[in-house]
Amino acid sequence: MDEEIIDLENPFPEPFELEITDTFDLHAFAPRDVKSVTETYLSEAYQKGFKIVRIIHGKGIGAQRDTVRRVLAETDFVKSFKNAPEFFSGRGATIAEFK
């Protein structure tokens, strides 16, 4: 039986599409990719007409939250952002409102 070898550094060598919804979970992405995938997600969500989105970054030590919030602060069409309510991940997610 032929076993497929998976590159652990790049398990998905081919691009794939994700459905754009009002919630985006960063747990599936490597920390090095958080900035670029957040930028791409925000652009796509804005183009789709969402007014509010939730980005799940996890609680941890706050590194991913900081990256997400830097991207949000630098994005022209973001009106505001804050911690999600406790019943929607609390400090583990950020809610962003678009202009």
N, C-alpha and C positions, 0 to 999 in steps of 0.2 A: 504494500500500500504506500503510495506517495504521500509524504507529509509535507504540508505547506509550511515554509519557514516565514515567521512573522517578525518583522523589524520592530522591536519594542520602542524605538525612538520615533518611528513613523508607521504606526499600525494601519493607517489609511492612506496609502500613497496616491490614490486617485481622489480627486475632489468629490464631495458629495453635498447634496442640498438638504438643508434643514427647513422644516416648515416654520415660517415666521409667525409667532403668536405674541400675546402681550406679556408672556413670561419667558425668560431665557435663563437656563441653568448652566453655569460655567463649570460645574463639576466634571463634565466630560472632556474638558480641554486642559492641555498642559499649561502650567503657570506662564511659561514664556509666550503663549499665544493669547493670553487674556486681553491684552490691550487691543490687538488687531481684530479679534473676533467681536469684542464689545463695540468697537467703532463700526464694524460692518453690520452687526445686529441693529444698532441704533439707526443707522442710515436706512436699512431695509424696513424697520418698524415704522419709521417716520414716513417713508414713501407709501407704506400701506395704509396710512391714515390713523394709526393708533395715537391716542392723546396721552395715555399713561401706560408705562411698562414697568415690570418688576424684573430685576436682574438678581438672580440667586448666586452669591459668591461664597457663601459659607461664613462661619464665625471665625474659626482659627485664630491666627495672630493678627489678622487684619490686613495682610499684604494685598490680597486680591481686592478687598473692599476699597483700599486706598487707590489701587490702579483704576478700578471702575469709576470711582468718584473723581479722579483726575481727568479721565476721559469725558465724563459728564460735564465737568466744569469748563472744559475746552470746546464743547460742542455747541455751536451757535443756536440750534433750534431747541435746546433743553432749557426749559423755563425754571425748573427747580428739581431738587431731589432730597430724599430723606430716608431714614430707616423704615423698613416695612413694619406694619403693625405686628404685634406679638403673634397673632394667629396666622400671619402670612410670612413666617420665618424671622421676624424681628430683626436683630442686628445681623443676621445671616443673609439679608437681602436688602436691596436698595430700590425704592420706588422713584421713578423719574417722570416728570410731567413735561410734555412738549409744548412749545408755543403755538 
